[in-house]
Amino acid sequence: MVNLFIPKITHMDSKKLTTGAGVPYFEHEDSQTVGNRGPILLQDFILQENLAHFVRERIPERVVHAKGSGAYGKFTVTHDISKYTKAKLFSKVGNSCKMFARFSTVAGEKGSADTERDPRGFALKFYTEDGNWDLVGNNTPVFFVKDAKKFPDFIHTQKRIPKTNLRDKTVMWDYWSLNPESLHQVLILMSDRGTPKGFRHMHGFGSHTFSMINENNERVWVKFHFKTQQGIENFTSDEATKMKGENPDFAQEDLVNAITNGNFPKWKMYIQIMTEEQAKEFRWNPFDVTKVWFQNEYPLIEVGEMELNEIPNNYFAHVEQAAFEPNNLINGISFSPDKMLQGRLFSYADAARYRIGVNGNQLEVNRCPFGFSNFQRDGFMADSSQYKDEPNYYPNSFGNVSPAEKYKNFEYNLDSLHVANFNRNANEDDHYTQPGLLYTKALDQEGRENLIKNIVEHMNGIKGEKRDEIINRQLCHFFRANIELGMKIAQKMQIQIDVNMMNHNN
């Protein structure tokens, strides 16, 4: 007979096990029953609390950017840009602040693979002494559509369709072919940039045009760039597909391992500046998020460096509950007439209120560490520790919270007397010059070949009775951007070229 020794589990200096209300208890694993084998009693409140909490441990998934990785870090100002902005953060070289970054894929669900062909979200939260500043961008300088009114329709084409609950390439290319403004982003997506090798090896962009206002109340337009110091690295399409099967959490694991091992990833922040006079003369609408500002005309100005050095101690509490809102803008940094940005100013805050509640800004990851003062009270998860018994209305005779005039909004004149205008300027229909330059100037020969290969493979997934119509319509866009690009795609898809199609380029 073998005597088994079962050690008693003990914990040195252990804390007492308690309920959520702090009440200590002992029976954590066995339910209270009527007799040894009888039914469970409703009075076993420990069972009730644990089960009730368990089935509520998920919050609504983000509609887009559902799967992501996050880390805390530090941003340090290395160059003086105080002539452009009165933001305290940029008031002198050497200033720094804590920050939080979240990287993500766009279209996939939380369980999707990190190496899907997709843009990557690049969302940053700077905890500044003048409040939290959220810069919510992507790893691409442009986007698929220029107007927020189109955004829901566009995202519907990237998600699972209602009938089959499958993602559908026919739907994607149907939409892209009917919206030529998407061509610039589509070419980036179909290049190797669409499958970055983790989050550490990609650039980040604010994408939109923002504004900076200095102490003299002078405004300039600005774009934000973040250049990875780890070097750009991308998967090929075949490598990305292989990694989807081997490790669908590749990017998350790569980020965690790098920071855990002390290999802290870094990015340098740059800005591009355009004056109001230059904006009036710019060839394209400078507030069109499907366009870039050429760096030889508007050179990069170095600003600072961000370093990520801390993995959150609880993924859900920090990464999942993080809320990034483009409307979180600090004094000296403001918005622009960018139509996509204008729509996001509302929709991101609205989505956060739905997903984590009206008091989501009181959560640790979203809370301004320097405190806040307002007249908002109550709602789910309200916490009065910040404002205690201060009045919830203004003006009042009892509290000491009042507006500070130095933070008065920048006042400006509208360019047009038309209050409501749905028309576009003529130059907004040039959807082809910049995509053509991306193909000829930004990509090397290998990059161009991979782009064509990826487009052909993806477009071969177009099916149904509208297949030829969709393909021909999209080929017209490729030809307009660059004849060589259109020819090579058509040849590899074994499509006979109609001379009239090529003439559309002229």
Secondary structure, DSSP 8 states (H G I E B T S, - for coil): -----------TT----B-TTS-B-S-SSS--BSTTTS-B-TT-HHHHHHHHHHTT------SSS-SEEEEEEEEEE-S--TTT---GGGSSTT-EEEEEEEEEESSS-TTS-TTSSS-EEEEEEEEETTEEEEEEEESSSS-S-SSGGGHHHHHHHHS--TTTSS--HHHHHHHHHH-GGGHHHHHHHHSGGGSBSSSTTS-EE--S-EEEE-TT--EEEEEEEEEESS---B--HHHHHHHHHH-TTHHHHHHHHHHHTT---EEEEEEEEE-HHHHHH-SS-TT-TT----TTTS--EEEEEEEEEE--S-HIIIIIS----TT---TTEE--S-HHHHHHHHHHHHHHHHHH-TTGGGSTTTS-TT----S---STT--TTTTTT--SSSS-SS------GGG-------S-S-SS-----GGGG--SHHHHHIIIIIS-HHHHHHHHHHHHHHHTT--STTHHHHHHHHHHHHHHH-HHHHHHHHHHTT----HHHHHTT-
